Amino acid sequence: MKHLYEGSDAMSNSNRVPNRLINEKSPYLLQHAYNPVDWYPWGEEAFTKAKADDKPIFLSIGYSTCHWCHVMARESFADEEIAGLLNERFISIKVDREERPDIDAIYMQACQAIAGQGGWPLSVFLTPDKKPFYAGTYFPPEGHYGRPGFKELVVLLSDQYQEEPEKIDRVAQKVAAVLQPRAKTPGELEEADAHSCFHQLQKAFDSRYGGFGSAPKFPTPHNLMFLLRYHRWSKNPAALEMVTATLDAMANGGIYDHLGYGFCRYSTDRQWLIPHFEKMLYDNALLAIAYTEGWQVTGEQRYMTVAREILDYCDRALTGPEGSFLSAEDADSEGVEGKFYAWEQEEVMAVLGQEQGILFCEAYNITEKGNFEGQNIPNLINTDLIQVANHHNVEPDLFKSIMESCRHKLFIHREERVHPHKDDKVLTAWNALMIAALALAARAFGEDRYLRRAEAAYNFIEENLTESGRLLARWRQGEARYKAYIDDYAYLLWACNELYAASLDITWLAKAKELTGQMQALFWDEDNGGFYFYGHDAEELIYRPKEIYDGALPSGNSVAARELMRLAWLTGDPEQQTLAEAVINSFAGQVKHYPAGHGFLLQALLLAIAPGKEVVVVGDLQHPETNRLLNIVQRSFLPEVSLLAAAEPNDFGKAAPFAAEIKPSPETRVYLCQNYACGLPETDIAKVLTQLLL
């Protein structure tokens, strides 16, 4: 097995002695196992050594598909001179942020406090008691344009640590104080905060190219989910217009892989043309949800197509053992970013032939000059496919067929290239997001294959990432490790709720309630409310973070709040709603300061303030009219509606006891419930649908 990142200029491992990372399972750590740097994994051995030798610590955090992590590895960590300086002056520790998001969260906050920004690779210099005194991201080996080089920095900080210990200690104490949790800001979120979030997103919206802000541009699908719910609640058409413009623009852009499907991490430009080429499981899961919900709201066929294509990509490229999903594909291949995805016009023409090649190149902006470093990223940004077809006198359906034939030929040809590195660890949180996406697609599109796929992934987590009832965060090559974080529990709760909504199998509600109990016991802050990032039974770090900001991923607290609210309606348990509201209000001050950074939590707020409806169906679920009702409710975008269905009231059991109390009857009945109280039974399905779909 080759552990080193295999770029074109990577060193051969054959004559090298591995460092301590060779015994780790993380693909990221293994990429550095043959560095001349004397790396330690995070653990007591490293900190004990630092104290004994009175050396500072160099902490390097990244992930295996991170382009700039690879660059710094090649330039600095593979360099004998720089490695010698690190080995002489520091104790060096490598951390995979995807395995240890708790460590990453703490030291990323430190980097933002010290440097004013963050990112990966994250480079942090610590005292032996784990307190940061300097931090940054990527450093070139040599300084230029006023930016310090890594070699220079290693010497400078080491000298300061030895010669000015009081100064280092003062800085470390000051940074540590900044990292301590802030006092709770009392308050209560209200409708005005949802409106503020909308207006902030509207102000940041790019009306020309879709999305929010300028370059680099990130998909942030959870913001689109908020806007869809805000539109449903407020009836403001501008919210939906922002969503559709963004979904269209992203699907047209080079950020979308038009040949093999799936989205890359983000766009380096405003138009969505040039991606940062890594593909992450979590991005694609969340985007599959956004496109599925976009289809539910608009009926736009293309959104369904893109959602299906995303799921097909994940199933093809990221399927792991026993139904699990792998984490990511790299941006680089053969040491070059984007090499796997870029095309020269001559190669396209050679694969497709003259006639089809001309059509494809015109449609997908493939030119001799290129749009990416002399090569081409296929895209539809400025293309009207009907206009291209008409220009060449090709009937639209035939043109569509030709384009699909071209896509398939180019995809098959591309498969022969050297593929990017694949991060093959299985993460509970990211798999949970994929399960939620598959379950939503199953009910929205009426396809059982997605449900079966979601169930298989969930079963993998239960069988391989659970120890004595306690969730674990990462599995790779038979080893499960690291006690799961709040994100793992909250996302898995989301997955259970979606699995129930898709299958109407009450077992999923029982699992959801069990997860909720564990989540509250492990993470809840009894003094100030909200969920801590890591459990009380996990390793104690320099402080215990509590996150609410929705960054690349929605925060565990945000997801927990929304899913607890959904679970409260489904199970009739007001304690779940009370807990959800406590989460919402625990972070009121932070959310009010910048609502647009907390759109997922505000989805929970909308559920709390909107008049939610529970639909309880009891009787023959296979009867044509009843089945029609169930299908319409399941396929429609009705975030304020919860659906319970069973043949007999007793089937609801302990998972939804309020529904189990319904009296048996020989005929199928529908109950519309609000605030944990149900109205009189209704047998007129058309009337029920009219009330629900308003």
Residue, then its C-alpha position, 0 to 999 in steps of 0.5 A: m500500500k502506498h501511503l504518501y500522496e502520489g503527486s507527480d513530484a512526490m518522493s518514492n517511499s521505497n528508501r524511506v523510514p516511516n514515522r509514527l503516522i504509519n500506524e494510523k488509519s486516517p488517509y490524511l495521516l498516512q499521506h504524511a507517514y513517510n515525511p522526514v518530519d518526526w510526526y506524532p498523532w494527537g495524544e499524550e505521548a506528544f505532549t509528555k515529550a514536549k513538556a520533558d524537552d521543553k519544546p513548543i508544539f507545531l500542530s498541523i491540521g488538514y484533510s486528505t483531499c485538501h489541495w493546499c495541504h498537499v502543496m504545503a506537504r510537498e514544499s515543506f514537510a517533504d523538505e529535509e532542511i525544514a523537517g530537520l528544523l521542525n524535528e530539532r525545535f518542535i514536537s510536531i503533531k498531525v491531525d485529520r480534521e474530519e476525524r477530530p472536528d473537536i480539535d479543529a474547531i478549537y484551533m480554527q477559532a484560535c487561528q481566526a482570533i490570531a490571524g483574522q482568518g482560517g482555512w486548511p492546512l491549519s498551522v498552529f503553534l502551541t505551548p506544551d499545555k496545548k495553548p496556541f500562541y501563533a497560527g495561520t494556514y498555508f505558509p510557503p517555504e520561503g517568504h515573499y511579498g511580506r508574507p513569512g516563509f515557513k522555514e523563517l517562521v519555525v526558527l523565529l517562533s522557536d527562538q522566541y519560545q526559548e528566549e522570551p517565555e514570558k511573552i509567549d505565555r502572555v500571548a497564549q493566556k490571552v488567546a486561551a481567554v478568547l477561546q473560553p465560552r462566552a456567557k449566555t446572551p439572554g433573548e428569544l428569537e422571533e419572526a423578525d429574525a427570520h425576516s432579517c435572515f431573508h433580507q441579509l441573504q437578499k442583500a448578498f444575492d448575486s442577481r446575475y450569476g446566482g448564489f451569495g457573495s462573490a468569489p470564491k463562491f460556495p453552494t451553502p445548500h442549507n441557505l437554500m433550504f431556509l429560503l424554500r421554507y421562508h417562501r412557504w411561510s411568508k409567500n414572498p416570491a423573491a425567496l423562491e427566485m433566489v433559490t431557483a436562480t442559484l440551483d440553475a446557475m450551479a447546475n450550469g456551471g463548471i462546479y458541476d461535473h457534467l460528465g460524471y455528475g456530482f458537485c465539487r467543493y466550491s467555485t473559485d470565480r463568481q460565475w461557478l465556472i472554475p471549481h476547487f475540484e475536490k468532491m465531498l460526500y457532505d456537499n453532495a448529500l446536502l445539494a441532493i436535498a436542496y435540488t430535491e426540495g427545489w423540485q418539490v416546490t417548483g416541479e422543475q424536471r431538471y432539479m429532479t434530474v440533478a438530484r438523481e445524478i448526484l445520488d448516482y455519482c455517490d453510489r458509483a464513486l463513493t460507495g464503501p463496504e456493506g452499503s456505507f459511503l466514503s468521504a471524498e475524492d481529491a482535487d488533484s491527480e498526478g500532482v496537478e489540481g483538476k487534471f482529471y476533469a480538464w479537457e483540450q478541444e483536440e482530445v474531445m474531438a478525437v473521442l467524439g468525431q467531427e460531427q458530434g464533437i462540434l455540437f458538444c464543444e459548442a454546447y459545453n464551451i470547449t474551445e481551442k483557447g480553453n477556459f481553465e489554464g489552456q484547457n476546458i471545464p465543460n459548462l453550460i453557463n452561457t449556453d441555450l441548448i435549444q438555440v444550439a440545436n436549432h442553429h445546427n438544424v437538429e430536432p431538440d429530442l435528437f439533440k438531447s440524445i446526442m448530448e447524452s451519447c457524447r457525455h457517456k463517451l467522454f465519461i468512459h474515456r475519462e475513466e481511463r485517466v489516473h483517478p484522484h485519490k479517494d478518502d475511504k474512511v466512513l464518517t457517521a455524520w456525513n453518512a447520516l446526511m447521505i441517508a437523509a438525502l436518499a430517504l427524501a429522494a425515496r419519498a419525493f420521487g417514489e423510488d424504493r431503491y433510494l430507501r433500500r440504499a439509505e437503510a443499508a447505510y444506516n445498518f452499517i452505522e448500527e453494526n460498525l460504528t456503535e459500541s455499547g450503545r455509544l456512537l463512534a465517529r469514524w470507521r476505516q478498514g475494520e477499525a471504529r474510533y473516536k466518540a461521536y460528536i453532536d453533529d453525528y447524533a444530530y445528523l443521524l436524528w435527521a436521518c431517522n426522521e427522513l427514514y420514517a417519513a419515507s417508509l412510515d415504519i414506526t421503528w424509525l421514530a423509536k430509534a429517533k427517540e433513543l438517539t435524542g435521549q443519548m444526545q441530551a445525556l451526553f452533550w446538553d449544557e444544563d447551565n446555559g442550554g445548547f449542546y456541547f460539541y463533544g460529549h462529557d465522556a470524551e477527551e477533555l480539551i483546553y475548552r469545550p466548544k459549543e457551535i451554532y454557526d452554519g458554515a460548510l455544514p449546518s451546526g449540530n445545534s441547528v440540526a438538532a433543534r429542527e429535528l427535535m421540533r419535527l420529532a415532537w410533532l411526529t411523536g406528540d411529545p411536548e418535551q422534545q419541543t421544549l428542548a428544541e425551543a431551549v436550543i433556539n433561545s440559547f443562541a438568540g444573541q448570536v443569531k440576532h447579530y447575524p441571522a444569515g449565518h444561522g439559516f438552519l437554526l431559523q428553519a427550526l424557528l419557522l417550525a416553532i412559529a408556524p401552525g404545524k399540522e399532524v396528519v394521522v391516517v388509520g386504516d387500510l393504507q393500500h386503499p387507492e384513495t388512502n394511498r393517493l393521500l399518502n403519496i401526495v403528502q410524502r411527495s409534496f414540500l410541506p415542512e409544516v406537516s407531519l404524517l403518521a400512518a398505521a393499519e391499527p392505532n396500537d401500531f403506533g405503540k410507545a413511539a407516538p402514544f397520542a395516536a395509539e389512543i385513537k379508537p379502532s374503526p372498520e373504516t379508514r380515517v384521517y385526523l388533522c391534529q394541531n398542538y397535540a390535539c386531534g380533530l374529528p375523523e375525516t373520511d373525505i380524502a379530497k377535503v383533507l388534501t385541500q386543507l393540507l395543500l393550501 
